[in-house]
Amino acid sequence: MTKELILNNGVTMPALGFGVYQAAPEETVDAVATALETGYRLIDTAAAYGNEREVGEALRRVGIPRDEVFLETKVWISDYGYDETLHAFEKSTGKLGVDQLDLLILHQALPTRFDLTVGAYRALERLLADGRVAAIGVSNFMVEHLDRLAAETSIIPAVNQIEAHPYFSQRAVQEADAAVGTVTQAWSPIGGITAYRPDGASAFEDETLRAIGAAHGRTPAQVMLRWHLQQGRSALPKSVRPARIAENFDVFDFELTDAELSSIDALDTGVRRGPAPEDVTLEAFGRPIPEA
Ligand SMILES: NC(=O)c1ccc[n+]([C@@H]2O[C@H](COP(=O)([O-])OP(=O)(O)OC[C@H]3O[C@@H](n4cnc5c(N)ncnc54)[C@H](OP(=O)(O)O)[C@@H]3O)[C@@H](O)[C@H]2O)c1
């Protein structure tokens, strides 16, 4: 298990990162500053989260040199199309207060407007060629979306960020990613999305994860993160609480056995908790991203 992953273009990315979806803007500065002080060096935000400005503020507050932090953000669907996505890069970097991004990804495929998705990805290819981003990728791309993209563009995504936790691990997408050297990056890696929903059991309460955790003196969240890291995925836990931010980073000094990894794999229900990627349309989800 390595703390860092080498992307398909040779760029090094920390495997464990910090997510800020649903971190309110007023909480985000403190949360990201705490994460950086704890040792996280990968921060994942998105234009659609409405907190890029606060992420940038935290980076400046902590004062870690820009080249020591891996900064990742996402283009929202309302900014798809070649020129629009080039402009979205300017909007995001303006809010973050940086000149360059380490990883820029498309937040979703737009299956009914794949032309716009391709235009957006070609803009990412341009930004990569111009050195404005160190790596490019996608998020929530299913196997058919990866195939369509590969047929129409030149650069294989460095990363595909997808919903992945013990209850929904998306093996087929992971295998498609691995087949072309794309890193699978887990969103909701500790099953946060299971806890948000009233209609299902929370992964934090799972008996299997608790039992494995007890065997190592670890929490279910730490067990889930270790499962991702040992299986070669990047993972992006989110918390706004300092104790949990520290807990989620304290996963580098224990090892799950193969049997434990297999018993976590067996928790997969095949049931997605987040939005179905094939149903994402501009009409339903295309709210505009502010200029500043
Ligand atoms: N690409 C996409 O479409 C997409 C979608 C969703 C998420 N993401 C990315 O993935 C990141 C994480 O996803 P997520 O926030 O859905 O899920 P998550 O990280 O799996 O879980 C976060 C939730 O769990 C709680 N939590 C955090 N650490 C905990 C711990 N050690 N013990 C118990 N509870 C804990 C958090 O609450 P507190 O904050 O109160 O601690 C929050 O409610 C996001 O921030 C974002 O960067 C991407």
The ligand as a MOL file (V3000), in Angstrom:
LIG
                    3D

  0  0  0     0  0            999 V3000
M  V30 BEGIN CTAB
M  V30 COUNTS 48 52 0 0 0
M  V30 BEGIN ATOM
M  V30 1 N -18.0130 13.5200 -7.7650 0
M  V30 2 C -19.1660 13.5030 -7.1260 0
M  V30 3 O -20.2510 13.4610 -7.7430 0
M  V30 4 C -19.1560 13.5150 -5.6390 0
M  V30 5 C -20.3410 13.2680 -4.9250 0
M  V30 6 C -20.2830 13.2660 -3.5280 0
M  V30 7 C -19.0630 13.4810 -2.8880 0
M  V30 8 N -17.9300 13.7450 -3.6060 0 CHG=1
M  V30 9 C -16.6150 14.0010 -2.9690 0
M  V30 10 O -16.3730 12.9930 -1.9820 0
M  V30 11 C -16.2400 13.6050 -0.6920 0
M  V30 12 C -16.7840 12.7260 0.3970 0
M  V30 13 O -18.1090 12.3170 0.1240 0
M  V30 14 P -19.2910 12.4130 1.1640 0
M  V30 15 O -19.1540 13.6460 1.9560 0
M  V30 16 O -20.5420 12.1400 0.4310 0 CHG=-1
M  V30 17 O -19.1040 11.1360 2.0780 0
M  V30 18 P -18.0820 10.5870 3.1790 0
M  V30 19 O -16.8000 11.3070 3.1910 0
M  V30 20 O -18.0840 9.1190 2.9590 0
M  V30 21 O -18.8560 10.8830 4.5350 0
M  V30 22 C -19.0280 12.1700 5.0420 0
M  V30 23 C -20.0620 12.1120 6.1430 0
M  V30 24 O -19.6370 11.2570 7.2000 0
M  V30 25 C -19.4020 12.0190 8.3860 0
M  V30 26 N -18.1110 11.5600 8.8920 0
M  V30 27 C -16.8730 11.9130 8.4530 0
M  V30 28 N -15.9230 11.2300 9.1000 0
M  V30 29 C -16.5610 10.4120 9.9670 0
M  V30 30 C -16.1080 9.4690 10.9090 0
M  V30 31 N -14.8070 9.2270 11.0690 0
M  V30 32 N -17.0370 8.8150 11.6590 0
M  V30 33 C -18.3600 9.0630 11.4960 0
M  V30 34 N -18.8410 9.9500 10.6150 0
M  V30 35 C -17.9520 10.6150 9.8510 0
M  V30 36 C -19.4150 13.4640 7.9600 0
M  V30 37 O -19.9760 14.2980 8.9480 0
M  V30 38 P -19.1540 15.5340 9.6210 0
M  V30 39 O -18.6910 16.4380 8.5260 0
M  V30 40 O -20.2050 16.1510 10.5020 0
M  V30 41 O -18.0370 14.8890 10.3780 0
M  V30 42 C -20.3580 13.4350 6.7490 0
M  V30 43 O -21.7040 13.4230 7.1920 0
M  V30 44 C -17.0020 14.9210 -0.8600 0
M  V30 45 O -16.6730 15.8700 0.1190 0
M  V30 46 C -16.5810 15.3340 -2.2430 0
M  V30 47 O -15.2700 15.8760 -2.2220 0
M  V30 48 C -17.9710 13.7610 -4.9780 0
M  V30 END ATOM
M  V30 BEGIN BOND
M  V30 1 1 1 2
M  V30 2 2 2 3
M  V30 3 1 2 4
M  V30 4 1 4 5
M  V30 5 2 4 48
M  V30 6 2 5 6
M  V30 7 1 6 7
M  V30 8 2 7 8
M  V30 9 1 8 9
M  V30 10 1 8 48
M  V30 11 1 9 10
M  V30 12 1 9 46
M  V30 13 1 10 11
M  V30 14 1 11 12
M  V30 15 1 11 44
M  V30 16 1 12 13
M  V30 17 1 13 14
M  V30 18 2 14 15
M  V30 19 1 14 16
M  V30 20 1 14 17
M  V30 21 1 17 18
M  V30 22 2 18 19
M  V30 23 1 18 20
M  V30 24 1 18 21
M  V30 25 1 21 22
M  V30 26 1 22 23
M  V30 27 1 23 24
M  V30 28 1 23 42
M  V30 29 1 24 25
M  V30 30 1 25 26
M  V30 31 1 25 36
M  V30 32 1 26 27
M  V30 33 1 26 35
M  V30 34 2 27 28
M  V30 35 1 28 29
M  V30 36 1 29 30
M  V30 37 2 29 35
M  V30 38 1 30 31
M  V30 39 2 30 32
M  V30 40 1 32 33
M  V30 41 2 33 34
M  V30 42 1 34 35
M  V30 43 1 36 37
M  V30 44 1 36 42
M  V30 45 1 37 38
M  V30 46 2 38 39
M  V30 47 1 38 40
M  V30 48 1 38 41
M  V30 49 1 42 43
M  V30 50 1 44 45
M  V30 51 1 44 46
M  V30 52 1 46 47
M  V30 END BOND
M  V30 END CTAB
M  END
